[in-house]
Amino acid sequence: MAKFEDEENVKESNLEEQAEEMGEATWGEVFRTCCVHSPQEWGMIFIGIVAVLFFLYFFLVGLDLLGNSAKVIGGCTAGALFGDQTNPVAGLMIGILATVLIQSSSSSTSIIVSLVGADSITVKAGIFMVMGANIGTSVTNTIVAMGHLGDGDELERAFAGATVHDMFNFLSVGILFPLEIISHYLYYLSLACVGGGDDTREGEGSKWTGPLKKIVGPLTKTIIVPNKSVPKDIAKGKTCDGYYPVNCTDGILDAKHCKKVGLITCDKKAGCPAFFQDGATRRQDEISGAVCFVLGLGILIICLIGLVTCLQKMLMGMSTRVIYKATNINGYLAILVGAGITIFVQSSSITTSALTPFVGMGALRLEQMFPLTLGANIGTTVTGLLASLVSDGTNALQVALCHLFFNISGIIIWYPVPFMRRIPLGLAVSLGKTTRVWRGFPIIYILMIFGIIPLLLLGLSSLFTQDSKGFTVLGSLLVVFIILVIIYIVYKWKRGGLKESIIEGFEARERKNQSIKALPDDMDYVKSEIVRLRDHTGLPEPIPEAKKDDADDSA
């Protein structure tokens, strides 16, 4: 443990000393590095840019395919989750789980806003769900960070860049969640903004499709098109089995003739996708969704590797301080840039996932990634605001404004004051360093934070909504037990050596994995050394055991 910390401290101090010795680059150096090249170099740069755009396009295709497939796989489950009238803790967990299932906070918040507008859930319940959606959306860029598993340095930086989004969301929820329960601050602030509520208001908005959807959508729509009405309808009481079997009139596969569709539907312009099947059952649609999910993940990883490789080739030989100078923009401007990009692509997941590889390869510092992710959180609220405009009354608009005010409040708490800003940054750096100890940590992190813990808390909170004294007492005892366990773990972590023993265990596992990986090369090296020593000393070649036995038999 001490050795690990010493090595990290030495590395950090060396980097700081190097940065001080080099000094900050000038904009003249940045201009010369960027724009002063020979014709041959300009040709190579053009080829590099084309390759980067190629991989970036299919990287976004993979992300879109991943999201569409998740909507197909988890559409029925997410709809059932949204349909529950819940307590605040359950609402928060439902927001997390539903967003993880459909891989899009924009989609989940739009569903929440629509359900509130239809009076299927209350405004106060919707507020806690959008808080959970904010947490759930960061799972995508955390998955993208795992594409750097092959390189320890890149994985550490990429995982820190991805989890700084998580840390901001967790810390914001940690403060604003209890504050909302106690004071209903977001509820009354948004209520004041909509003029105290007006149930007679008629929806006047229209759906807006972002430019990126128009670029990427035509390709992904030929593969799979999720039926986005399924989660909304199921949340309002409809069953998933009511969509099946899929039926197309006269067997003609197009949006006009296929009126009864399930989790996979047809597009009015693009027609029916490759994975659409007339007469399909729910199981067949979910299997198709799973196949497309794996396909999207494969495209994502391949394009991530290609994108990082091309960028590394293009930046090879460029001074680190020049790169840092070029990406070093004012933090508040970076927030606006992040918000603008997210409004353009209509997805905070796409924004943060596209930026994560740049952090991994060192082209973008964690301190610059942080305000960009904050801007992405602001930008993603626009989708919910647009969805609220087509709903009658003001309840939907009120929840959409709560989502916006929640993110603005979080930024006010965690960004302007440097001391507060260092808390989420420090936590993200610590998580990044953990990957040095064990590269499998990101997998455990994703499963625990975005799956197991929300499910356990959802189950625990449901005990208090059963209108039964027995379940309430059981839930209370479990809460007390969990609190005691947490106190014990914190004590052992701080004073009892738990932290040291866990890190030592992870280090031992990592050393074992590295040793096994290096074993073939080590064996080849040992063999070459034996041959060299035999040649040097003149020792005869050893006689194999089989030949010895034959010689003894003949004798």
Stockholm file with secondary structure:
# STOCKHOLM 1.0

chainA/1-555         MAKFEDEENVKESNLEEQAEEMGEATWGEVFRTCCVHSPQEWGMIFIGIVAVLFFLYFFLVGLDLLGNSAKVIGGCTAGALFGDQTNPVAGLMIGILATVLIQSSSSSTSIIVSLVGADSITVKAGIFMVMGANIGTSVTNTIVAMGHLGDGDELERAFAGATVHDMFNFLSVGILFPLEIISHYLYYLSLACVGGGDDTREGEGSKWTGPLKKIVGPLTKTIIVPNKSVPKDIAKGKTCDGYYPVNCTDGILDAKHCKKVGLITCDKKAGCPAFFQDGATRRQDEISGAVCFVLGLGILIICLIGLVTCLQKMLMGMSTRVIYKATNINGYLAILVGAGITIFVQSSSITTSALTPFVGMGALRLEQMFPLTLGANIGTTVTGLLASLVSDGTNALQVALCHLFFNISGIIIWYPVPFMRRIPLGLAVSLGKTTRVWRGFPIIYILMIFGIIPLLLLGLSSLFTQDSKGFTVLGSLLVVFIILVIIYIVYKWKRGGLKESIIEGFEARERKNQSIKALPDDMDYVKSEIVRLRDHTGLPEPIPEAKKDDADDSA
#=GR chainA/1-555 SS CHHHHHHHHHHHHHHHHHHHHHCCCCHHHHHHHHHCCCHHHHHHHHHHHHHHHHHHHHHHHHHHHHHHHHHHHHHHHHHHHHTSCCCHHHHHHHHHHHHHHHTCHHHHHHHHHHHHHTTSSCHHHHHHHHHHHHHHTTHHHHHHHGGGTTCHHHHHHHHHHHHHHHHHHHHHHHHHHHHHHHHCHHHHHHHHHTTTCCTTCCCCCCCCCCHHHHHHHHHHTTTCCBCTHHHHHHHTTCCGGGGCSCBCGGGCCSTTTCCBCCSBCCBTTTBSCTTCCTTCCHHHHHHHHHHHHHHHHHHHHHHHHHHHHHHHHHHTTCCHHHHHHHHCCCHHHHHHHHHHHHHHHTCHHHHHHHHHHHHHTTSSCHHHHHHHHHHHHHHTHHHHHHHHHTSSSSHHHHHHHHHHHHHHHHHHHHSSSHHHHHHHHHHHHHHHHHHHHCTTHHHHHHHIIIIIHHHHHHHHHHGGGSSCHHHHHHHHHHHHHHHHHHHHHHHHHHTSSHHHHHHHHHHHHHHHHHHHHHHHHHHHHHHHHHHHHHHHHTCCCCCCHHHHHHHHHHC
#=GC SS_cons         CHHHHHHHHHHHHHHHHHHHHHCCCCHHHHHHHHHCCCHHHHHHHHHHHHHHHHHHHHHHHHHHHHHHHHHHHHHHHHHHHHTSCCCHHHHHHHHHHHHHHHTCHHHHHHHHHHHHHTTSSCHHHHHHHHHHHHHHTTHHHHHHHGGGTTCHHHHHHHHHHHHHHHHHHHHHHHHHHHHHHHHCHHHHHHHHHTTTCCTTCCCCCCCCCCHHHHHHHHHHTTTCCBCTHHHHHHHTTCCGGGGCSCBCGGGCCSTTTCCBCCSBCCBTTTBSCTTCCTTCCHHHHHHHHHHHHHHHHHHHHHHHHHHHHHHHHHHTTCCHHHHHHHHCCCHHHHHHHHHHHHHHHTCHHHHHHHHHHHHHTTSSCHHHHHHHHHHHHHHTHHHHHHHHHTSSSSHHHHHHHHHHHHHHHHHHHHSSSHHHHHHHHHHHHHHHHHHHHCTTHHHHHHHIIIIIHHHHHHHHHHGGGSSCHHHHHHHHHHHHHHHHHHHHHHHHHHTSSHHHHHHHHHHHHHHHHHHHHHHHHHHHHHHHHHHHHHHHHTCCCCCCHHHHHHHHHHC
//
